[in-house]
Amino acid sequence: MSDSVAVAHISELKTDSGNVVIIGGREIALFVVDGCVFAIDNECPHREGPLGEGDLEGDIVTCPFHAWEINVRTGEVVDFPEMCARTYPSRIADGQVFVELS
């Protein structure tokens, strides 16, 4: 069973970098791209760097630890697509951002 949790208002989120929230004890990084919000684990699959602190360009966040690039839409590592950060379904309703945990 999945739970959808309200985590922020869209107006509270930065659009040039990540936004970290804690949901059910998990750190989730939120990224705003083209008016949509994407939610991924706040850990790089390489060395667990904090993706929410990385630089965002388009839909690619660069891990601040070792510069690995991750697509925030899919969670895939750009140079190693078989490696992924976990993604979570998210949506915006009436300005509220919801993230679905499963």
C-alpha positions in Angstrom: 0.0 0.0 0.0 1.3 3.5 -0.9 1.1 6.6 1.2 1.1 10.1 -0.4 2.6 12.7 2.0 2.4 16.5 1.7 5.9 17.7 2.1 6.0 21.4 1.1 4.3 24.1 -0.8 5.7 24.6 -4.3 6.5 28.2 -3.6 8.9 27.1 -0.8 11.1 25.1 -3.0 14.3 26.3 -4.6 14.5 25.9 -8.3 18.3 26.1 -8.8 19.2 23.3 -6.4 17.8 20.5 -4.3 15.4 20.7 -1.4 15.8 18.0 1.3 12.8 16.7 3.3 12.5 13.8 5.7 9.6 11.4 5.1 9.2 8.3 7.3 12.8 8.6 8.4 14.1 8.8 4.8 16.0 11.8 3.4 14.4 12.7 0.1 15.8 15.3 -2.3 13.2 17.3 -4.3 14.1 19.0 -7.5 11.9 21.4 -9.5 12.4 21.0 -13.2 10.1 22.7 -15.8 7.4 23.2 -13.2 7.4 19.6 -12.1 8.8 18.2 -8.8 11.0 15.1 -8.9 11.8 13.1 -5.7 14.8 10.9 -5.3 16.8 9.4 -2.4 19.2 12.0 -1.0 22.1 9.6 -1.5 24.3 9.2 -4.5 24.6 5.6 -5.5 28.4 6.0 -5.7 29.5 7.0 -2.2 26.2 8.2 -0.7 26.9 11.9 -1.3 24.0 14.3 -0.5 22.3 14.9 -3.8 20.2 17.6 -2.4 23.3 19.7 -2.0 24.4 19.2 -5.6 24.2 21.6 -8.5 21.2 21.2 -10.7 21.4 21.9 -14.4 18.3 21.0 -16.4 17.3 17.6 -15.1 20.8 16.6 -14.0 22.1 17.0 -10.5 25.8 16.7 -9.9 26.8 15.0 -6.6 29.0 17.3 -4.5 31.3 14.5 -3.4 32.7 13.0 -6.7 30.8 14.9 -9.4 28.6 11.9 -10.5 25.7 13.2 -12.6 22.2 11.8 -11.9 19.0 12.4 -13.9 16.4 13.5 -11.3 13.6 12.3 -13.5 14.8 8.7 -13.7 17.4 8.4 -11.0 19.9 7.0 -13.6 23.6 7.8 -13.3 24.5 9.5 -16.6 27.7 7.5 -17.2 26.5 4.3 -15.5 22.8 3.9 -16.4 22.6 0.6 -14.6 23.2 2.4 -11.4 20.3 4.4 -10.1 19.1 6.5 -7.1 15.7 5.5 -6.0 12.9 7.7 -7.3 9.5 8.4 -5.8 6.3 9.4 -7.5 5.4 13.0 -6.8 2.7 15.4 -7.8 1.5 19.0 -7.1 -2.1 19.6 -6.1 -3.4 23.0 -5.1 0.2 24.2 -4.7 1.1 21.4 -2.3 3.8 18.9 -3.2 3.0 15.3 -2.4 5.5 12.4 -2.5 4.4 8.8 -2.6 6.2 6.2 -0.5 5.6 2.6 -1.2 
